Amino acid sequence: MNLDEYFKRIGFHGSYDKLDLATLKLIHRQHIMSIPFENLSIHCGEKIIMDLEVIFNKVVRGTRGGWCFENNYLFSWVLRQMGYDTTTLGSRVFNTSINEFESQEVHLINKVIIDGNAYIADVSFGLSGQIREPLELISGKEQPQEGGVFRFICRDNLWMLEKTGRRTAVSNPEFTTSSLVNRKETRLIHCFTLEPREPDYFFQVNNDLQTDPTSLFTNKSICSLQTPTGFRALVGLIYSEVTFKPKEGVDLYNMKNITEDELEAVLMEKFDVKLQNKMQAVNRRVFLEF
């Protein structure tokens, strides 16, 4: 495990001598453009293990991505190796189907202190909730990015991340009413406290989310990669390319069904993912919007 291998994987060729915000923003952006958010191991009969050596071999040396317990755990290691003041936190994701936050901390994020200011780094939320660059931890501050305007709201030491996006337009009439399309312009993403979390805090939930038959991740195979103009997503056998059009005030969804015979090629060409084991594409009726 070394930083040079990681930087080569994400296409970062600059200097990292300065532990400044500009460098953090750059590697954060390069990570999300190079390494997918994906849970495909679950649907390939593989176990997802929170072990840095295993994650490094899979995500950096292999042609794979991972979910937050892999990507953000790896990113925390990278930041610490570089010398950034980094603290791992746990967050509760907002569940739109029940209109409240999950009861458990099912998402791993990182807090980074630079020149006395705190920032939240998250390279593995995926889909439309993904931040491109770290967000400054200030309550009420509007922080525009390509995907929309993000803001933190702090109440009673609970920090909530909210996003205001744009209206959605679906190009293929077949998917106009798809439950996968997010139609709420302002929505909550997740919430967290500033209580530090060690990696072993997430071991049980990392296991539960890949074994619980009611979990989103056992019911849907998901692969998502950010692009300069939006993001790509594969949920089951539905492939989507989302293009941000801020001048028109719209996000354009181009969605189509693919076949199992096309699956391997789509993963390789659109996400740079090559699987070692055969995957069973899954898209059961469990709520997910992107």
ZAKEDO-387301 format. One line per 2 residues: number of its first residue (from 1); their letters; for each residue x, y, z of N, C-alpha, C, O. Coordinates in pm, whole numbers, always signed. Example, Ala and Ser with C-alpha at 12.3 -4.5 7.8 and 13.67 -1.06 7.14 Angstrom:
BEGIN
1> AS> +1319,-569,+780,+1230,-450,+780,+1320,-330,+780,+1424,-332,+846 ~ +1285,-225,+708,+1367,-106,+714,+1290,+3,+787,+1341,+114,+804
# end
This chain:
BEGIN
1> MN> +84,-120,+0,+0,+0,+0,+87,+125,+0,+170,+144,+89 ~ +69,+209,-100,+142,+335,-100,+62,+441,-176,-24,+409,-258
3> LD> +93,+566,-146,+17,+677,-204,+36,+687,-354,-57,+724,-426 ~ +155,+655,-404,+180,+667,-547,+85,+579,-628,+36,+621,-733
5> EY> +59,+458,-580,-34,+369,-649,-175,+428,-649,-246,+424,-750 ~ -214,+482,-535,-347,+542,-525,-359,+662,-619,-458,+675,-691
7> FK> -258,+749,-620,-264,+868,-705,-266,+830,-853,-333,+895,-933 ~ -194,+726,-889,-199,+678,-1027,-339,+628,-1061,-389,+651,-1171
9> RI> -402,+558,-966,-538,+505,-989,-639,+615,-1016,-729,+599,-1098 ~ -625,+729,-946,-723,+837,-964,-677,+942,-1065,-747,+1040,-1088
11> GF> -559,+923,-1124,-511,+1016,-1224,-464,+1149,-1169,-475,+1253,-1234 ~ -411,+1145,-1046,-360,+1266,-983,-209,+1271,-1005,-137,+1181,-965
13> HG> -163,+1380,-1070,-21,+1390,-1104,+45,+1513,-1043,+161,+1542,-1074 ~ -25,+1584,-958,+29,+1706,-900,+110,+1680,-775,+132,+1566,-734
15> SY> +155,+1789,-717,+231,+1781,-592,+134,+1775,-475,+28,+1837,-476 ~ +174,+1699,-373,+91,+1697,-252,+174,+1739,-130,+152,+1694,-18
17> DK> +269,+1826,-157,+351,+1880,-48,+271,+1974,+41,+294,+1979,+162 ~ +177,+2047,-18,+95,+2141,+57,-33,+2074,+104,-111,+2023,+24
19> LD> -54,+2073,+234,-177,+2015,+289,-284,+2124,+294,-331,+2163,+401 ~ -321,+2172,+176,-416,+2283,+169,-550,+2236,+113,-567,+2120,+75
21> LA> -644,+2329,+109,-779,+2296,+62,-780,+2265,-87,-854,+2178,-131 ~ -699,+2336,-164,-696,+2313,-309,-655,+2169,-341,-714,+2107,-430
23> TL> -556,+2117,-270,-512,+1979,-293,-620,+1880,-251,-647,+1784,-322 ~ -683,+1905,-136,-791,+1818,-90,-905,+1815,-191,-958,+1708,-223
25> KL> -943,+1931,-241,-1051,+1938,-340,-1016,+1858,-465,-1100,+1788,-521 ~ -892,+1869,-508,-850,+1802,-631,-853,+1650,-617,-905,+1581,-705
27> IH> -797,+1597,-510,-795,+1450,-497,-936,+1397,-470,-969,+1286,-512 ~ -1019,+1474,-400,-1158,+1435,-377,-1231,+1422,-511,-1300,+1324,-536
29> RQ> -1215,+1523,-595,-1281,+1522,-727,-1227,+1410,-815,-1303,+1341,-883 ~ -1095,+1391,-814,-1036,+1285,-895,-1085,+1147,-852,-1107,+1059,-936
31> HI> -1101,+1127,-722,-1148,+998,-671,-1287,+966,-725,-1310,+857,-778 ~ -1380,+1060,-712,-1519,+1029,-752,-1535,+1016,-903,-1631,+956,-950
33> MS> -1440,+1073,-979,-1445,+1061,-1125,-1376,+934,-1173,-1390,+896,-1290 ~ -1302,+868,-1085,-1221,+752,-1125,-1267,+621,-1062,-1257,+515,-1124
35> IP> -1317,+628,-940,-1352,+507,-865,-1502,+506,-839,-1553,+595,-771 ~ -1574,+407,-891,-1719,+405,-876,-1765,+376,-733,-1696,+311,-655
37> FE> -1883,+426,-704,-1959,+378,-589,-2032,+253,-638,-2112,+261,-732 ~ -2006,+138,-576,-2074,+16,-621,-2079,-88,-511,-1994,-92,-422
39> NL> -2182,-172,-519,-2201,-280,-422,-2204,-416,-491,-2268,-509,-443 ~ -2136,-427,-604,-2149,-544,-690,-2095,-672,-627,-2136,-781,-665
41> SI> -2004,-659,-530,-1951,-779,-464,-2063,-863,-403,-2060,-986,-407 ~ -2162,-794,-346,-2275,-864,-283,-2344,-955,-384,-2392,-1063,-349
43> HC> -2347,-912,-509,-2421,-985,-612,-2329,-1072,-698,-2368,-1126,-801 ~ -2203,-1083,-650,-2108,-1175,-713,-2069,-1287,-617,-1979,-1366,-647
45> GE> -2136,-1293,-503,-2104,-1395,-405,-1977,-1366,-327,-1916,-1457,-272 ~ -1937,-1237,-322,-1814,-1199,-252,-1848,-1126,-122,-1951,-1061,-111
47> KI> -1761,-1139,-25,-1778,-1072,+104,-1703,-939,+101,-1588,-932,+58 ~ -1770,-833,+146,-1706,-702,+158,-1647,-691,+298,-1720,-694,+397
49> IM> -1516,-677,+305,-1444,-677,+433,-1381,-540,+455,-1319,-484,+365 ~ -1397,-487,+576,-1335,-360,+611,-1192,-382,+658,-1160,-370,+776
51> DL> -1108,-415,+564,-965,-435,+588,-892,-353,+482,-914,-373,+363 ~ -806,-262,+524,-744,-169,+429,-662,-239,+321,-664,-196,+205
53> EV> -592,-345,+355,-514,-418,+255,-606,-478,+149,-578,-470,+29 ~ -716,-537,+195,-813,-597,+103,-875,-489,+15,-887,-507,-106
55> IF> -914,-379,+76,-976,-269,+1,-878,-212,-101,-915,-186,-215 ~ -753,-192,-59,-652,-136,-149,-631,-225,-271,-624,-177,-384
57> NK> -622,-355,-246,-602,-448,-358,-722,-449,-452,-705,-459,-573 ~ -841,-437,-396,-963,-440,-478,-981,-310,-556,-1001,-313,-678
59> VV> -972,-197,-486,-1010,-67,-544,-895,+0,-618,-916,+61,-723 ~ -773,-11,-565,-659,+57,-626,-589,-32,-728,-562,+10,-840
61> RG> -560,-155,-689,-486,-244,-778,-579,-321,-872,-535,-369,-976 ~ -704,-333,-835,-801,-402,-919,-886,-302,-996,-878,-181,-975
63> TR> -968,-355,-1085,-1058,-269,-1165,-1195,-268,-1099,-1293,-315,-1157 ~ -1201,-214,-977,-1326,-215,-902,-1346,-82,-831,-1256,+1,-822
65> GG> -1470,-64,-782,-1502,+46,-692,-1540,-14,-558,-1492,-122,-521 ~ -1626,+55,-485,-1672,+4,-357,-1777,+95,-300,-1811,+198,-358
67> WC> -1830,+55,-182,-1926,+143,-116,-1853,+223,-9,-1730,+218,-1 ~ -1929,+296,+76,-1865,+395,+164,-1768,+330,+263,-1667,+392,+298
69> FE> -1795,+208,+307,-1707,+143,+403,-1575,+100,+339,-1481,+61,+409 ~ -1570,+108,+208,-1445,+82,+136,-1384,+214,+87,-1271,+247,+123
71> NN> -1458,+289,+7,-1406,+412,-52,-1369,+517,+53,-1258,+571,+49 ~ -1458,+546,+144,-1430,+651,+243,-1329,+605,+349,-1255,+686,+404
73> YL> -1327,+475,+377,-1226,+420,+468,-1088,+433,+402,-992,+476,+465 ~ -1081,+396,+273,-957,+412,+198,-916,+559,+192,-799,+591,+209
75> FS> -1013,+647,+168,-982,+790,+158,-929,+846,+289,-843,+933,+290 ~ -982,+796,+400,-932,+841,+531,-786,+800,+548,-706,+876,+603
77> WV> -751,+680,+501,-611,+635,+507,-524,+726,+422,-415,+766,+464 ~ -570,+758,+301,-495,+846,+212,-470,+981,+278,-358,+1032,+278
79> LR> -575,+1039,+334,-562,+1172,+396,-464,+1169,+512,-383,+1260,+528 ~ -471,+1065,+593,-380,+1056,+708,-236,+1033,+662,-142,+1089,+720
81> QM> -219,+950,+559,-84,+928,+506,-25,+1058,+452,+95,+1082,+462 ~ -110,+1141,+394,-64,+1269,+342,-32,+1367,+454,+49,+1459,+437
83> GY> -95,+1347,+570,-71,+1434,+683,-185,+1525,+721,-169,+1612,+808 ~ -301,+1507,+657,-417,+1588,+691,-471,+1548,+828,-465,+1432,+868
85> DT> -525,+1647,+899,-592,+1626,+1029,-731,+1572,+999,-822,+1648,+965 ~ -747,+1440,+1013,-868,+1371,+966,-935,+1294,+1078,-868,+1224,+1155
87> TT> -1067,+1306,+1086,-1147,+1231,+1184,-1260,+1161,+1110,-1330,+1223,+1029 ~ -1279,+1033,+1138,-1388,+959,+1076,-1516,+975,+1158,-1514,+969,+1281
89> LG> -1627,+996,+1087,-1758,+1013,+1149,-1855,+913,+1089,-1831,+857,+982 ~ -1967,+891,+1159,-2074,+807,+1107,-2198,+892,+1084,-2227,+983,+1161
91> SR> -2273,+862,+977,-2394,+940,+950,-2513,+850,+924,-2500,+733,+888 ~ -2631,+909,+944,-2758,+839,+920,-2820,+894,+793,-2846,+1014,+782
93> VF> -2843,+808,+698,-2895,+848,+567,-3044,+876,+576,-3117,+808,+648 ~ -3090,+978,+502,-3233,+1010,+500,-3305,+911,+411,-3269,+891,+295
95> NT> -3408,+847,+467,-3487,+748,+396,-3616,+815,+347,-3707,+842,+425 ~ -3622,+841,+217,-3736,+912,+160,-3865,+834,+174,-3972,+893,+185
97> SI> -3857,+702,+173,-3978,+620,+179,-4050,+631,+312,-4171,+615,+319 ~ -3974,+660,+421,-4037,+676,+552,-4028,+821,+601,-4077,+855,+709
99> NE> -3964,+905,+519,-3953,+1049,+545,-3881,+1081,+676,-3920,+1172,+749 ~ -3777,+1004,+705,-3697,+1032,+824,-3559,+967,+809,-3537,+885,+720
101> FE> -3468,+1005,+898,-3335,+949,+892,-3335,+805,+945,-3413,+769,+1033 ~ -3246,+724,+889,-3229,+588,+939,-3190,+593,+1086,-3128,+689,+1131
103> SQ> -3226,+489,+1161,-3195,+487,+1305,-3048,+457,+1331,-2995,+494,+1435 ~ -2981,+390,+1236,-2841,+352,+1250,-2751,+441,+1166,-2793,+497,+1065
105> EV> -2627,+453,+1209,-2526,+520,+1128,-2477,+419,+1023,-2396,+331,+1053 ~ -2527,+434,+902,-2497,+338,+795,-2405,+396,+688,-2386,+337,+582
107> HL> -2349,+513,+717,-2263,+580,+619,-2140,+634,+689,-2150,+694,+796 ~ -2024,+613,+628,-1896,+658,+683,-1849,+780,+606,-1845,+779,+483
109> IN> -1814,+887,+678,-1763,+1010,+617,-1638,+1055,+693,-1603,+998,+796 ~ -1573,+1158,+642,-1451,+1208,+706,-1457,+1359,+726,-1500,+1433,+638
111> KV> -1412,+1402,+844,-1397,+1545,+872,-1249,+1580,+863,-1164,+1510,+918 ~ -1219,+1688,+794,-1081,+1731,+774,-1067,+1875,+822,-1147,+1961,+787
113> II> -963,+1900,+903,-937,+2036,+953,-820,+2096,+874,-712,+2038,+867 ~ -845,+2212,+814,-742,+2284,+740,-742,+2430,+785,-844,+2498,+775
115> DG> -630,+2476,+835,-617,+2615,+882,-728,+2652,+981,-779,+2764,+979 ~ -764,+2557,+1067,-864,+2583,+1170,-1007,+2570,+1124,-1098,+2585,+1205
117> NA> -1029,+2542,+995,-1164,+2527,+942,-1194,+2379,+915,-1107,+2304,+872 ~ -1319,+2339,+942,-1359,+2199,+926,-1431,+2179,+792,-1510,+2263,+749
119> YI> -1401,+2066,+729,-1464,+2029,+602,-1508,+1884,+609,-1445,+1802,+676 ~ -1618,+1852,+540,-1664,+1714,+530,-1628,+1660,+393,-1667,+1715,+290
121> AD> -1551,+1551,+393,-1514,+1481,+270,-1595,+1353,+262,-1607,+1278,+359 ~ -1651,+1327,+143,-1732,+1208,+123,-1720,+1169,-24,-1782,+1231,-111
123> VS> -1641,+1066,-52,-1618,+1024,-190,-1703,+903,-229,-1679,+840,-332 ~ -1803,+871,-147,-1876,+747,-175,-2022,+750,-132,-2071,+654,-73
125> FG> -2092,+859,-163,-2238,+855,-146,-2302,+809,-277,-2402,+737,-276 ~ -2244,+852,-387,-2290,+807,-518,-2412,+880,-569,-2479,+954,-497
127> LS> -2441,+855,-698,-2563,+906,-763,-2573,+1059,-748,-2471,+1127,-749 ~ -2695,+1112,-735,-2712,+1258,-734,-2680,+1320,-599,-2670,+1443,-588
129> GQ> -2663,+1238,-494,-2629,+1291,-363,-2480,+1309,-341,-2437,+1353,-234 ~ -2402,+1274,-443,-2257,+1281,-431,-2206,+1425,-437,-2242,+1500,-527
131> IR> -2123,+1464,-340,-2058,+1594,-346,-1932,+1582,-430,-1862,+1481,-425 ~ -1903,+1687,-508,-1784,+1685,-593,-1659,+1721,-515,-1551,+1666,-538
133> EP> -1673,+1814,-422,-1562,+1862,-341,-1605,+1865,-196,-1725,+1868,-167 ~ -1509,+1865,-102,-1546,+1874,+39,-1629,+1999,+67,-1612,+2103,+4
135> LE> -1719,+1986,+164,-1806,+2097,+203,-1758,+2155,+336,-1724,+2082,+429 ~ -1755,+2288,+344,-1716,+2352,+468,-1826,+2331,+572,-1944,+2347,+543
137> LI> -1784,+2296,+692,-1880,+2263,+798,-1927,+2391,+867,-1883,+2425,+976 ~ -2018,+2461,+799,-2078,+2583,+851,-2229,+2572,+832,-2276,+2543,+722
139> SG> -2304,+2594,+937,-2449,+2582,+928,-2509,+2697,+847,-2480,+2814,+873 ~ -2592,+2661,+750,-2666,+2760,+673,-2595,+2816,+552,-2657,+2888,+474
141> KE> -2468,+2784,+534,-2393,+2838,+420,-2430,+2766,+291,-2424,+2643,+286 ~ -2469,+2841,+187,-2499,+2782,+56,-2367,+2748,-14,-2280,+2834,-27
143> QP> -2354,+2622,-59,-2229,+2578,-121,-2261,+2515,-258,-2284,+2394,-268 ~ -2262,+2599,-363,-2298,+2549,-496,-2192,+2456,-554,-2072,+2481,-542
145> QE> -2239,+2348,-615,-2153,+2258,-692,-2229,+2224,-821,-2342,+2268,-840 ~ -2167,+2144,-909,-2229,+2114,-1037,-2366,+2050,-1023,-2457,+2077,-1101
147> GG> -2381,+1964,-922,-2507,+1890,-905,-2617,+1969,-838,-2732,+1926,-840 ~ -2585,+2084,-780,-2685,+2163,-709,-2621,+2242,-596,-2499,+2256,-590
149> VF> -2705,+2292,-508,-2656,+2371,-394,-2670,+2288,-267,-2779,+2242,-233 ~ -2558,+2269,-198,-2557,+2194,-73,-2549,+2290,+43,-2493,+2399,+32
151> RF> -2606,+2248,+156,-2596,+2329,+278,-2607,+2237,+399,-2679,+2137,+397 ~ -2534,+2274,+503,-2548,+2206,+631,-2644,+2285,+719,-2646,+2408,+716
153> IC> -2724,+2214,+796,-2813,+2274,+895,-2782,+2206,+1027,-2793,+2083,+1038 ~ -2743,+2283,+1128,-2709,+2225,+1258,-2815,+2261,+1361,-2846,+2378,+1382
155> RD> -2871,+2159,+1424,-2970,+2177,+1530,-2937,+2082,+1644,-2930,+1960,+1625 ~ -2917,+2139,+1763,-2888,+2060,+1882,-2772,+1962,+1857,-2781,+1845,+1892
157> NL> -2665,+2013,+1797,-2543,+1936,+1770,-2561,+1825,+1667,-2475,+1739,+1652 ~ -2674,+1827,+1596,-2696,+1733,+1486,-2681,+1809,+1355,-2753,+1906,+1328
159> WM> -2587,+1763,+1274,-2561,+1827,+1146,-2637,+1753,+1036,-2622,+1632,+1020 ~ -2717,+1827,+960,-2794,+1768,+850,-2746,+1826,+718,-2728,+1947,+707
161> LE> -2726,+1741,+618,-2687,+1787,+485,-2810,+1789,+396,-2881,+1689,+383 ~ -2834,+1904,+336,-2948,+1923,+246,-2898,+1965,+109,-2796,+2034,+97
163> KT> -2969,+1923,+6,-2933,+1959,-131,-3054,+2015,-204,-3164,+1960,-195 ~ -3034,+2125,-276,-3134,+2176,-368,-3082,+2156,-509,-2981,+2215,-548
165> GR> -3150,+2073,-585,-3108,+2044,-721,-3195,+2115,-823,-3238,+2228,-802 ~ -3220,+2048,-933,-3300,+2105,-1042,-3412,+2009,-1077,-3414,+1894,-1032
167> RT> -3505,+2054,-1158,-3611,+1964,-1203,-3549,+1858,-1293,-3442,+1880,-1350 ~ -3615,+1745,-1306,-3563,+1635,-1388,-3646,+1620,-1515,-3767,+1641,-1515
169> AV> -3578,+1582,-1622,-3644,+1552,-1749,-3592,+1418,-1797,-3471,+1396,-1803 ~ -3682,+1328,-1831,-3645,+1193,-1875,-3665,+1183,-2025,-3776,+1205,-2075
171> SN> -3558,+1150,-2098,-3564,+1152,-2244,-3642,+1034,-2302,-3707,+1047,-2406 ~ -3636,+918,-2235,-3704,+799,-2285,-3842,+788,-2220,-3850,+769,-2098
173> PE> -3951,+798,-2297,-4087,+794,-2240,-4114,+670,-2156,-4198,+674,-2065 ~ -4044,+562,-2185,-4064,+437,-2110,-4032,+454,-1961,-4084,+381,-1877
175> FT> -3944,+551,-1929,-3900,+569,-1792,-3953,+698,-1728,-3906,+739,-1621 ~ -4049,+760,-1791,-4102,+888,-1741,-4152,+877,-1597,-4134,+970,-1518
177> TS> -4213,+766,-1564,-4268,+747,-1429,-4183,+653,-1344,-4230,+601,-1243 ~ -4058,+631,-1384,-3972,+539,-1310,-3953,+584,-1166,-3934,+703,-1139
179> SL> -3960,+489,-1074,-3941,+519,-932,-3796,+552,-900,-3766,+599,-791 ~ -3705,+528,-995,-3564,+558,-973,-3533,+708,-986,-3432,+755,-936
181> VN> -3621,+781,-1054,-3594,+922,-1082,-3636,+1009,-964,-3751,+1006,-920 ~ -3539,+1085,-914,-3568,+1177,-804,-3638,+1301,-859,-3586,+1367,-949
183> RK> -3755,+1334,-805,-3831,+1449,-852,-3844,+1558,-747,-3913,+1658,-769 ~ -3778,+1540,-634,-3784,+1640,-528,-3662,+1730,-538,-3549,+1682,-520
185> ET> -3681,+1856,-566,-3568,+1945,-590,-3486,+1971,-464,-3364,+1979,-471 ~ -3553,+1985,-348,-3480,+2003,-222,-3503,+1881,-135,-3618,+1842,-110
187> RL> -3395,+1822,-89,-3408,+1700,-8,-3292,+1688,+89,-3183,+1742,+66 ~ -3318,+1617,+198,-3215,+1586,+295,-3135,+1465,+247,-3190,+1373,+187
189> IH> -3005,+1467,+274,-2916,+1358,+231,-2881,+1266,+348,-2910,+1146,+343 ~ -2821,+1321,+453,-2787,+1244,+572,-2762,+1339,+688,-2758,+1460,+670
191> CF> -2745,+1283,+807,-2718,+1364,+926,-2611,+1295,+1011,-2592,+1174,+1003 ~ -2542,+1375,+1093,-2433,+1319,+1173,-2403,+1410,+1291,-2440,+1527,+1293
193> TL> -2335,+1353,+1390,-2276,+1432,+1498,-2125,+1434,+1475,-2075,+1371,+1382 ~ -2055,+1505,+1560,-1909,+1514,+1546,-1836,+1415,+1635,-1717,+1430,+1663
195> EP> -1909,+1312,+1681,-1849,+1206,+1763,-1757,+1121,+1676,-1803,+1059,+1579 ~ -1627,+1116,+1709,-1534,+1036,+1627,-1571,+887,+1630,-1618,+835,+1731
197> RE> -1549,+821,+1518,-1575,+678,+1507,-1448,+607,+1460,-1381,+652,+1367 ~ -1417,+496,+1525,-1307,+410,+1481,-1361,+312,+1376,-1482,+287,+1373
199> PD> -1275,+256,+1292,-1322,+164,+1188,-1408,+50,+1240,-1506,+12,+1177 ~ -1370,-7,+1357,-1444,-123,+1407,-1588,-89,+1446,-1671,-178,+1463
201> YF> -1618,+39,+1461,-1755,+81,+1489,-1848,+41,+1375,-1968,+19,+1397 ~ -1794,+31,+1253,-1876,+5,+1134,-1875,-143,+1092,-1943,-180,+997
203> FQ> -1799,-226,+1162,-1786,-365,+1118,-1920,-436,+1111,-1948,-507,+1014 ~ -2004,-419,+1215,-2131,-491,+1219,-2229,-441,+1112,-2293,-521,+1045
205> VN> -2239,-308,+1096,-2334,-255,+998,-2285,-286,+856,-2366,-306,+765 ~ -2153,-290,+836,-2099,-330,+707,-2143,-472,+672,-2175,-501,+557
207> ND> -2144,-558,+772,-2191,-696,+752,-2343,-701,+732,-2392,-769,+643 ~ -2416,-627,+815,-2563,-633,+810,-2617,-587,+676,-2709,-648,+622
209> LQ> -2561,-480,+621,-2614,-424,+497,-2594,-516,+377,-2664,-504,+276 ~ -2498,-609,+388,-2477,-701,+275,-2538,-839,+298,-2526,-928,+214
211> TD> -2605,-857,+415,-2669,-986,+443,-2818,-974,+475,-2892,-1071,+456 ~ -2863,-861,+522,-3004,-841,+559,-3091,-845,+433,-3070,-765,+342
213> PT> -3189,-936,+426,-3273,-946,+306,-3359,-822,+281,-3413,-807,+171 ~ -3373,-733,+380,-3450,-611,+360,-3362,-492,+322,-3413,-383,+295
215> SL> -3231,-511,+321,-3138,-402,+292,-3151,-358,+146,-3173,-440,+57 ~ -3136,-228,+123,-3132,-175,-13,-3026,-245,-95,-3046,-273,-213
217> FT> -2913,-274,-32,-2798,-323,-107,-2806,-471,-143,-2738,-515,-235 ~ -2888,-549,-71,-2908,-687,-113,-3019,-695,-218,-3031,-795,-289
219> NK> -3099,-590,-228,-3212,-590,-321,-3184,-518,-453,-3262,-528,-548 ~ -3074,-444,-457,-3039,-375,-581,-2888,-381,-603,-2810,-352,-512
221> SI> -2849,-418,-723,-2708,-407,-761,-2690,-266,-819,-2762,-225,-910 ~ -2592,-194,-765,-2576,-52,-797,-2431,-23,-835,-2338,-68,-768
223> CS> -2414,+52,-943,-2283,+102,-980,-2302,+245,-1030,-2385,+269,-1117 ~ -2225,+339,-976,-2241,+480,-1009,-2105,+546,-1019,-2018,+524,-935
225> LQ> -2087,+627,-1122,-1961,+699,-1142,-1992,+842,-1184,-2071,+865,-1275 ~ -1928,+938,-1117,-1946,+1078,-1152,-1869,+1109,-1281,-1763,+1051,-1307
227> TP> -1923,+1202,-1361,-1859,+1247,-1484,-1847,+1399,-1480,-1910,+1462,-1394 ~ -1770,+1458,-1568,-1759,+1605,-1566,-1892,+1676,-1584,-1909,+1789,-1538
229> TG> -1988,+1611,-1650,-2116,+1677,-1678,-2235,+1615,-1605,-2349,+1655,-1629 ~ -2211,+1519,-1516,-2321,+1454,-1446,-2277,+1325,-1379,-2180,+1324,-1305
231> FR> -2349,+1217,-1406,-2307,+1087,-1354,-2371,+975,-1434,-2471,+995,-1504 ~ -2312,+857,-1423,-2367,+736,-1484,-2412,+644,-1372,-2356,+646,-1263
233> AL> -2513,+563,-1401,-2562,+470,-1300,-2612,+343,-1367,-2673,+346,-1475 ~ -2586,+232,-1300,-2642,+104,-1342,-2709,+42,-1221,-2643,+6,-1124
235> VG> -2841,+31,-1226,-2919,-31,-1118,-2989,-152,-1178,-3077,-138,-1262 ~ -2949,-271,-1133,-2999,-391,-1199,-2953,-388,-1344,-2834,-381,-1372
237> LI> -3049,-394,-1436,-3018,-387,-1578,-3069,-257,-1641,-3092,-250,-1762 ~ -3086,-154,-1557,-3124,-22,-1607,-3001,+68,-1605,-2947,+99,-1500
239> YS> -2959,+109,-1725,-2843,+196,-1737,-2889,+339,-1761,-2976,+364,-1844 ~ -2829,+434,-1688,-2868,+575,-1698,-2746,+664,-1713,-2642,+641,-1651
241> EV> -2762,+766,-1795,-2664,+874,-1802,-2738,+1003,-1769,-2833,+1041,-1838 ~ -2694,+1070,-1663,-2758,+1193,-1617,-2666,+1310,-1651,-2548,+1311,-1616
243> TF> -2723,+1409,-1720,-2647,+1527,-1761,-2702,+1650,-1688,-2821,+1681,-1698 ~ -2614,+1719,-1616,-2654,+1842,-1548,-2662,+1956,-1650,-2567,+1978,-1726
245> KP> -2774,+2027,-1651,-2790,+2143,-1740,-2834,+2263,-1656,-2951,+2301,-1659 ~ -2739,+2322,-1582,-2775,+2431,-1491,-2833,+2554,-1560,-2919,+2621,-1503
247> KE> -2788,+2584,-1682,-2841,+2701,-1752,-2989,+2685,-1785,-3065,+2782,-1785 ~ -3028,+2560,-1814,-3169,+2532,-1843,-3248,+2498,-1718,-3370,+2484,-1723
249> GV> -3177,+2483,-1604,-3244,+2449,-1478,-3301,+2310,-1476,-3407,+2286,-1418 ~ -3229,+2215,-1540,-3281,+2079,-1551,-3166,+1978,-1547,-3054,+2010,-1588
251> DL> -3194,+1858,-1498,-3105,+1743,-1510,-3170,+1646,-1608,-3284,+1603,-1587 ~ -3099,+1612,-1713,-3154,+1526,-1817,-3117,+1380,-1791,-2998,+1346,-1783
253> YN> -3217,+1295,-1779,-3198,+1152,-1755,-3217,+1075,-1885,-3325,+1078,-1945 ~ -3113,+1008,-1929,-3121,+922,-2046,-3111,+778,-1996,-3003,+733,-1958
255> MK> -3223,+705,-1996,-3230,+574,-1934,-3267,+467,-2036,-3344,+492,-2129 ~ -3210,+348,-2017,-3245,+238,-2106,-3223,+105,-2036,-3145,+97,-1941
257> NI> -3290,+4,-2084,-3268,-133,-2037,-3153,-195,-2116,-3142,-175,-2237 ~ -3069,-270,-2047,-2968,-348,-2115,-2994,-495,-2089,-3074,-530,-2003
259> TE> -2928,-581,-2163,-2944,-725,-2144,-2831,-779,-2059,-2729,-713,-2040 ~ -2849,-898,-2008,-2741,-962,-1931,-2618,-983,-2017,-2505,-979,-1967
261> DE> -2639,-1006,-2146,-2525,-1024,-2235,-2444,-896,-2251,-2325,-901,-2283 ~ -2507,-782,-2229,-2438,-653,-2242,-2373,-607,-2112,-2295,-512,-2112
263> LE> -2405,-673,-2002,-2365,-628,-1869,-2215,-609,-1854,-2170,-504,-1809 ~ -2139,-708,-1891,-1993,-703,-1875,-1933,-586,-1952,-1847,-515,-1901
265> AV> -1979,-567,-2076,-1926,-459,-2160,-1963,-322,-2104,-1881,-231,-2106 ~ -2086,-306,-2055,-2129,-179,-1998,-2046,-144,-1875,-2002,-30,-1860
267> LM> -2025,-241,-1788,-1945,-217,-1667,-1803,-175,-1703,-1746,-85,-1640 ~ -1745,-238,-1805,-1608,-206,-1843,-1599,-72,-1915,-1512,+9,-1884
269> EK> -1689,-49,-2010,-1680,+72,-2094,-1726,+198,-2023,-1672,+306,-2045 ~ -1827,+184,-1937,-1886,+303,-1874,-1835,+329,-1732,-1840,+442,-1684
271> FD> -1785,+223,-1666,-1743,+238,-1525,-1600,+191,-1499,-1549,+205,-1388 ~ -1536,+135,-1601,-1401,+79,-1587,-1398,-27,-1477,-1304,-33,-1398
273> VK> -1502,-109,-1473,-1515,-216,-1374,-1507,-351,-1445,-1581,-376,-1541 ~ -1418,-436,-1399,-1409,-573,-1450,-1426,-667,-1333,-1347,-665,-1239
275> LQ> -1528,-750,-1338,-1560,-842,-1230,-1484,-973,-1247,-1463,-1020,-1358 ~ -1444,-1031,-1133,-1378,-1161,-1135,-1478,-1275,-1132,-1451,-1384,-1183
277> NK> -1594,-1250,-1072,-1698,-1353,-1062,-1825,-1306,-1130,-1848,-1186,-1144 ~ -1906,-1399,-1173,-2030,-1365,-1243,-2127,-1294,-1149,-2146,-1334,-1034
279> MQ> -2187,-1188,-1200,-2280,-1108,-1119,-2425,-1137,-1157,-2458,-1157,-1274 ~ -2509,-1138,-1055,-2653,-1147,-1076,-2710,-1006,-1061,-2718,-954,-950
281> AV> -2749,-944,-1172,-2806,-809,-1166,-2941,-814,-1095,-3026,-897,-1128 ~ -2960,-725,-997,-3080,-728,-913,-3140,-588,-904,-3068,-490,-885
283> NR> -3272,-579,-917,-3343,-452,-902,-3482,-479,-846,-3583,-455,-912 ~ -3486,-529,-721,-3614,-558,-659,-3680,-430,-611,-3617,-325,-605
285> RV> -3808,-439,-576,-3885,-319,-541,-3855,-271,-400,-3938,-282,-310 ~ -3736,-218,-384,-3698,-149,-261,-3666,-6,-301,-3602,+16,-404
287> FL> -3710,+90,-223,-3707,+230,-264,-3565,+283,-284,-3481,+272,-196 ~ -3541,+339,-403,-3417,+409,-433,-3446,+514,-539,-3506,+486,-642
289> EF> -3402,+637,-510,-3413,+745,-608,-3274,+799,-635,-3191,+810,-544 ~ -3248,+833,-762,-3123,+901,-791,-3144,+1015,-887,-3048,+1084,-923
# end
